[in-house]
Amino acid sequence: MIYRLSATVIKIALASLLVGVTLSAMNITADQVLRDIGLTPERITAMLQTGITWALPHLILGSMVIVPVWVIVYLFRPPRS
């Protein structure tokens, strides 16, 4: 499982590198692409901060329920051979 995950990450990284080199050779930058779709790096940062600010309290609250339930289920599972 770890092998498949790492192989997939490596494939995505290589494909991204290839596309990045190709776009760079055509004088296309990330700033240009973002501007064309109406985004700025500052706007993306603000959107990420808003998302994290919303998600973090919900994640913590949910984990306060899920983690103890998981521990109890894990403790009462029959032993594996």
N, C-alpha and C positions, 0 to 999 in steps of 0.2 A: 504494500500500500504506500509506504513512504517512498519507495522507488518510483512508482507511477506518479506520485505528486511532484517529486523533485524533477522527474523527466518532463512533466508538463510545464513546470515553472521555467525550466531551461529552454524548452521550445518556444514559449511565449517571449522570453527575454531575447532569444536569437531573432525571432520574427520582428520584434519591436526594434531591435538594433538595425536590421536590414531595411525596414521601412524608414527609420530615422535617417539612415545614411542616404537613401534614395531621395527623400524629401529635401535633405540638406543639399544634395547635389543639384536640385532644382531650385535652390535659393528660397525655400519655404521654411519659415521659422514657426515655432510654437506660438509666439506672440501674434503673428499674422493669422494663424488658424483660429486662435481664441478671439481675436478682434472680429474676424469674419462671422463667427457665430454669436457675437454680441457679449462676450465674456472678457473679463480682465483677470489677471492673477489675484488682484485684491478682492474681487467679487467671489472668486472660487474659494479663497481663504475664508471669507466671511460666511459663505454657504457651509463650508466644512465646520467652522466653529459653531454655527447655529445648529447643525445636525448633531454634533457631539454634545452640545449643551442640552439638547432635547433627549438624546438617547441615553446618556450616562445615568441620570436618576432612574430611568425605567430599567436599565440593565442591572443596576445595583438592587433595586426593589425585587425584580424577578429572581435574581440569584439568591436573595435571602430566603426564598421559598424553595427553589429548585435544588440548591446544593444540599440542604439538610434532607430533603426527600431522597435524593440520589444516594447520600451516605447511608441512610436507613435501608434502602433497597439493596445496596451493595453489601452491607453487613449481613443481611438475612438471606442472601443467595446461597444456594448449596455449593459446597466446594467443588472445584474442578479437579479432574484426575490428572 
